[in-house]
């Protein structure tokens, strides 16, 4: 430890921490990192700072998809689009100051296609 060691970004007290809620989410995140790195960094910034802010690219899902159960509690399921015109989707839910990445899709998930 020391010279050459990576410096981790500190987290502000008001920021959220991101965690994977599934193995699929971790795989999907890795795939997006390889294909849309810059938009994914912007998504990370958004989700750690303002995950409950509704925008055209960040909103609660509706109907059956709008709720997720984790640890015996139900939570609103959100969808974040890393790019406005792309098909990638990040499904997440919040528990206190934690953002749980539940599913990370490299293409538009069939469940939300109209």
C-alpha positions in Angstrom: 0.0 0.0 0.0 1.2 3.5 -0.7 2.9 4.5 -4.0 0.8 3.6 -7.0 -2.2 2.6 -4.9 -5.6 3.7 -6.3 -7.2 6.6 -4.4 -10.9 5.8 -3.8 -13.4 8.6 -4.3 -14.7 9.8 -1.0 -18.5 9.9 -0.5 -20.3 13.1 0.7 -22.6 12.5 3.7 -25.6 13.5 1.5 -24.6 11.0 -1.2 -26.0 7.5 -1.8 -23.9 4.3 -2.0 -24.4 1.9 -4.9 -24.6 -1.8 -4.2 -25.4 -4.8 -6.4 -28.6 -6.6 -5.4 -28.0 -9.5 -7.8 -25.3 -11.2 -9.8 -27.1 -10.3 -13.0 -26.8 -6.6 -12.1 -23.0 -7.0 -11.6 -22.7 -8.7 -14.9 -24.8 -6.1 -16.7 -22.8 -3.3 -15.1 -19.6 -4.8 -16.3 -21.0 -5.1 -19.8 -22.2 -1.5 -19.8 -18.8 -0.4 -18.6 -17.2 -2.0 -21.6 -19.7 -0.5 -24.1 -20.9 2.9 -22.8 -18.3 3.9 -20.2 -18.8 7.7 -20.2 -22.7 7.6 -20.0 -22.3 4.9 -17.2 -20.0 7.3 -15.2 -22.7 10.0 -15.6 -25.3 7.4 -14.4 -23.2 6.6 -11.4 -22.9 10.3 -10.5 -26.7 10.8 -10.9 -27.5 7.7 -8.8 -25.2 8.6 -6.0 -26.4 12.1 -5.8 -30.1 12.3 -6.8 -31.6 8.8 -7.4 -35.1 10.0 -6.4 -35.1 12.9 -8.9 -37.7 12.2 -11.6 -36.5 13.0 -15.2 -37.2 11.6 -18.6 -34.4 9.2 -18.0 -35.0 8.4 -14.3 -38.4 7.4 -13.0 -40.5 4.9 -11.0 -41.7 1.9 -12.9 -45.5 1.3 -12.9 -47.8 -1.6 -12.3 -46.4 -5.0 -11.3 -42.9 -3.9 -12.2 -43.2 -0.8 -9.9 -42.6 -2.8 -6.6 -39.7 -5.0 -5.5 -39.3 -7.0 -2.3 -36.0 -7.1 -0.6 -35.2 -8.4 2.9 -38.9 -8.8 3.6 -39.8 -5.1 2.8 -41.3 -3.7 -0.4 -39.7 -0.8 -2.2 -40.5 1.3 -5.3 -38.6 0.0 -8.3 -37.0 2.8 -10.4 -35.6 2.7 -13.9 -32.6 4.7 -15.1 -31.6 5.1 -18.7 -27.9 5.9 -19.0 -28.5 7.4 -22.5 -31.5 9.2 -23.8 -31.7 7.3 -27.1 -30.0 4.0 -26.1 -31.6 0.8 -24.9 -29.6 0.2 -21.7 -31.7 0.2 -18.5 -30.7 0.1 -14.8 -33.4 -1.0 -12.4 -32.9 0.0 -8.8 -34.5 0.5 -5.5 -33.6 2.6 -2.4 -33.1 1.6 1.2 -32.0 4.6 3.3 -28.8 6.0 1.7 -28.2 2.8 -0.4 -29.1 2.4 -4.0 -29.4 -1.3 -4.8 -28.9 -2.1 -8.5 -31.3 -4.9 -9.0 -31.1 -5.4 -12.7 -28.8 -3.9 -15.3 -29.9 -4.5 -18.9 -27.7 -3.8 -22.0 -30.8 -3.7 -24.1 -34.4 -2.7 -23.6 -36.0 -5.3 -21.2 -39.0 -7.1 -22.7 -41.0 -6.4 -19.6 -41.2 -2.7 -20.3 -41.7 -2.8 -24.1 -45.1 -1.6 -25.2 
